[in-house]
Amino acid sequence: MFTSQGPTLRELTVQALSSIEHGYDLLAPKFDHTPFRTPDRMLDAVAETLRPLGPFGSGLDVCCGTGAGTRVLRPLCRERVTGVDFSAGMLVAARESADGESQVPALSWVRADARALPFAPAFDLAVSFGAFGHFLPSERPALFAGVHRALRPGGLFAFPVGAPPLRRHPLYWTLLGFDVAMRVRNLLWRPTFVMYYRTFPLGGVREDLARAGFTVALHPLEEFGRRPDGSPNWRLVVARKPV
Ligand SMILES: C[S@@+](CC[C@H](N)C(=O)[O-])C[C@H]1O[C@@H](n2cnc3c(N)ncnc32)[C@H](O)[C@@H]1O
C-alpha cells in the first residue's frame, strides 16, 4: 500500500486527471513507493520460471516504468538489456535508480510508444509487467506485432497474468467498480486515462498472440498458490516467435 514517501491523495488525483503519459511523468519520482510498482516477489517468481529457458542474449522490458522488469532481465541476459516506455519521467527515474549498479550487461533506455515499437529483430527475451491495463483490446494487435518484430527468431515474450477473481470474492467487485468508475471518468473528462483491470483476459490474449505469429505456453507461478478448482492464481505466459 501507500507509504509516507508515496504520492499524496491530491497528487494522485491530479495524475488520474492527466493523460497516461503525463500522469506517469508526474508520478515517476514517487512511483517506487506506490503499490503500482511490480513487487519483488512477482519479479523473483518470473525470473525463476524463465531461468531454465535461458540464457538469453539481449532483453527488452516493455513499459519498463522505473525498471522493475530490467531487474528480471539483467541476470538472464548476456549482451544488453533495454527498457522502453513513453513516459520521459519514468525513464529518468529508471536511469537514476540503475546508476549505481553494474552496467553488465549494458543497459539502455528508449522512449517510445509500445503500440508502435521502433525495434528491428534484436532481442531474445521481452518481458512486460503491470502495464497491460493501459491498452484497449483493440490495441493489443499493434502491441504484440511490435514485440514480435523486435524479437529474433526463437525469441520469447513473457508476462504474468492473474486469474480473474471469483464473483464471490470482494476483489471481483472492487475491480469491477474501479473499471466502471474509469469508464465514467473517460466519458466525462479529456484527456482519457486508459487503465482497466478486466480488459486482458487470458483467452483473448492467447488468440491475439497467435494471430501475431507466436506459439504460446503457460507456466504456473506456484509461488502464488492455486484456486479452489486447482487452477493457478498466476501464470506466466511465454510466447515464442517460431524459428
Ligand atoms: C504501472 S506502470 C508499470 C511499470 C513497471 N513495468 C512495473 O512493473 O513496475 C505502467 C507503465 O506503462 C507505461 N505505458 C503505458 N502505456 C504505454 C504505452 N502506450 N507505451 C509505452 N509505455 C506505456 C507507463 O508510462 C508506465 O511506466
Ligand as a Chemical Component Dictionary entry (heavy atoms), coordinates in Angstrom:
data_LIG
# 
_chem_comp.id                   LIG 
_chem_comp.type                 NON-POLYMER 
_chem_comp.pdbx_formal_charge   0 
_chem_comp.three_letter_code    LIG 
# 
loop_
_chem_comp_atom.comp_id 
_chem_comp_atom.atom_id 
_chem_comp_atom.alt_atom_id 
_chem_comp_atom.type_symbol 
_chem_comp_atom.charge 
_chem_comp_atom.model_Cartn_x 
_chem_comp_atom.model_Cartn_y 
_chem_comp_atom.model_Cartn_z 
_chem_comp_atom.pdbx_ordinal 
LIG C1  C1  C 0  2.019 0.540  -13.748 1  
LIG S1  S1  S 1  3.444 1.103  -14.626 2  
LIG C2  C2  C 0  4.406 -0.399 -14.610 3  
LIG C3  C3  C 0  5.886 -0.109 -14.639 4  
LIG C4  C4  C 0  6.776 -1.317 -14.490 5  
LIG N1  N1  N 0  6.685 -2.190 -15.636 6  
LIG C5  C5  C 0  6.492 -2.072 -13.225 7  
LIG O1  O1  O 0  6.017 -3.198 -13.315 8  
LIG O2  O2  O -1 6.744 -1.555 -12.140 9  
LIG C6  C6  C 0  2.901 1.198  -16.326 10 
LIG C7  C7  C 0  3.949 1.767  -17.251 11 
LIG O3  O3  O 0  3.479 1.599  -18.589 12 
LIG C8  C8  C 0  3.843 2.746  -19.323 13 
LIG N2  N2  N 0  2.961 2.821  -20.503 14 
LIG C9  C9  C 0  1.607 2.846  -20.524 15 
LIG N3  N3  N 0  1.174 2.914  -21.793 16 
LIG C10 C10 C 0  2.270 2.924  -22.585 17 
LIG C11 C11 C 0  2.472 2.974  -23.994 18 
LIG N4  N4  N 0  1.443 3.030  -24.856 19 
LIG N5  N5  N 0  3.729 2.961  -24.462 20 
LIG C12 C12 C 0  4.790 2.913  -23.617 21 
LIG N6  N6  N 0  4.672 2.878  -22.272 22 
LIG C13 C13 C 0  3.417 2.872  -21.757 23 
LIG C14 C14 C 0  3.657 3.889  -18.347 24 
LIG O4  O4  O 0  4.368 5.056  -18.744 25 
LIG C15 C15 C 0  4.198 3.248  -17.059 26 
LIG O5  O5  O 0  5.579 3.482  -16.915 27 
# 
loop_
_chem_comp_bond.comp_id 
_chem_comp_bond.atom_id_1 
_chem_comp_bond.atom_id_2 
_chem_comp_bond.value_order 
_chem_comp_bond.pdbx_ordinal 
LIG C1  S1  SING 1  
LIG S1  C2  SING 2  
LIG S1  C6  SING 3  
LIG C2  C3  SING 4  
LIG C3  C4  SING 5  
LIG C4  N1  SING 6  
LIG C4  C5  SING 7  
LIG C5  O1  DOUB 8  
LIG C5  O2  SING 9  
LIG C6  C7  SING 10 
LIG C7  O3  SING 11 
LIG C7  C15 SING 12 
LIG O3  C8  SING 13 
LIG C8  N2  SING 14 
LIG C8  C14 SING 15 
LIG N2  C9  SING 16 
LIG N2  C13 SING 17 
LIG C9  N3  DOUB 18 
LIG N3  C10 SING 19 
LIG C10 C11 SING 20 
LIG C10 C13 DOUB 21 
LIG C11 N4  SING 22 
LIG C11 N5  DOUB 23 
LIG N5  C12 SING 24 
LIG C12 N6  DOUB 25 
LIG N6  C13 SING 26 
LIG C14 O4  SING 27 
LIG C14 C15 SING 28 
LIG C15 O5  SING 29 
# 
